Amino acid sequence: MSRKSSYDQKFKKSLVTEFLTARRGDPDMTTCSFLEARYPDIPASTFYVWISRYKAEAGAEAGLSPNEIENKYGTEANDLPLGTKFEIVMETAGLSEEDRGAYCRQKGIYGADLERWRQEVLEWCGQKEALSGLKQAYNRLKDKEQTHTDVIDRQKDEISRLNKEVSEHHRILADYATNITLLENFHQLFKGKEDD
């Protein structure tokens, strides 16, 4: 028959601290691998209860960041909103390499994340500039289109005016031709009477 061991709170907390600190050095470490390597007699289910109960307190006492306590690295740390990444990039922009490393440890992020985030922010800024450039180009094209539309409207008005003028000239020419025909007929009429 197996005897159930009881552990005091100090031991439980120190074990959780040891696990969190070990996981800080190896973020891929699992609770099972930790227990198998160091404490094979402690059941994983029991250790999970201890972690949930003591991780916040033990992590804070060990000087771990919230990301380190929650084991959020890599892609999970990269799920931060772009605004937060921008703030972090701005905060670390003027720091020395050593200070930047301390900042990363404190925040639970990797130095490589900072560079990737800086690139994301620059790409976003570049997209904003490109978008701004596209908007300006669109506005210029729209202005040109409006200018062309105005020119076309003026040309249509001019064509309409010229058509009216041509129509008026045709009417005048028709009247003149009618008058000439009438005069010729009149002269023909009297020419025959003069001959009598």
Secondary structure, DSSP 8 states (H G I E B T S, - for coil): --------HHHHHHHHHHHHHHHHH-TT--HHHHHHHH-TTS-HHHHHHHHHHHHHHHHHHTT--HHHHHT--TTTGGGS-HHHHHHHHHHHTT--HHHHHHHHHHHT--HHHHHHHHHHHHHHHHHHHHHHHHHHHHHHHHHHHHHHHHHHHHHHHHHHHHHHHHHHHHHHHHHHHHHHHHHHHHHHHHHHHHH-
